[in-house]
C-alpha cells in the first residue's frame, strides 16, 4: 500500500510539473502568435498594395489604348 501512495504522489507531482510547463509554453505560444499575426498582416497589406497598383496600371493602360484608338 505504501508503494501506491508513493506512485500516486510521484504521479501527482509529474502532473503538476507538466501543467506548469504547459502554462509557460502557452505564454510563449501567445507571444509567437501575436508576432505571427503582425507579420501576416504586413504581408497581406503588401499583397493588397501590389494588387491595387497592378490594377491601376492595367486600367491606365486600357484607358490610354482606348484614347489612342478613338483618335
N, C-alpha and C positions, 0 to 999 in steps of 0.2 A: 504494500500500500504506500510505503514511503517513496518508492520509485515513481509511482503515479503522480504524487504531488510534486515531485521534482520535475517530472516531464511536463506537467501542466504549467508549472511556474516558468520553466525554460521556454515553453511554447508561448506563454503569455508575454514574456519579455521579448521574444523574437517578433511577435505580432506587433507589439508596441514600437519596437525599433523599426520595423517595416513601415508602419503608418507614419512615424516621424520622418523617415527618409522620403516617403511619398509626398508628404506635405512640403518638404524642402524642394523636391523635384517639381512640384506643382507650381511653386513661385517662379522657378526658372522657366517653366513652360509658358507661364503667363507673360513673363518679360519677353521671351522669344516670340510669342505670338503677336505682342504689340509691335515689336520691331519688324516682324514679317509683314504685318498689316501696313505699316508705314511704307515699307519697300514696295509692296504690291500696289499700293495706292499711287506711288510715284510712277511706277511702270505703266499703270492704267492711264494716268493722265498723259504720259509721254505718247502712248499709242493713240489717245484721243486727239492730241495736238497734231500728230503726224497725219492722221486720217483727215482732220479738218483742213490742213494745209494742202494735202494732195487733192481733196475735193475742190478747194478753191482754185488750184492750178488748173485742174481739168475743166472746171466751169469757165474760167477766164479764157482758156484755150478754145473752147467751143464757142464762146461769145466772140472772140477775135475772128475765128473762122467764119462765123455767121455774118459778121460785118464785112469780111473780105468777099464773101460770096454775093452779098447784097449790092456791092459796088458795080 
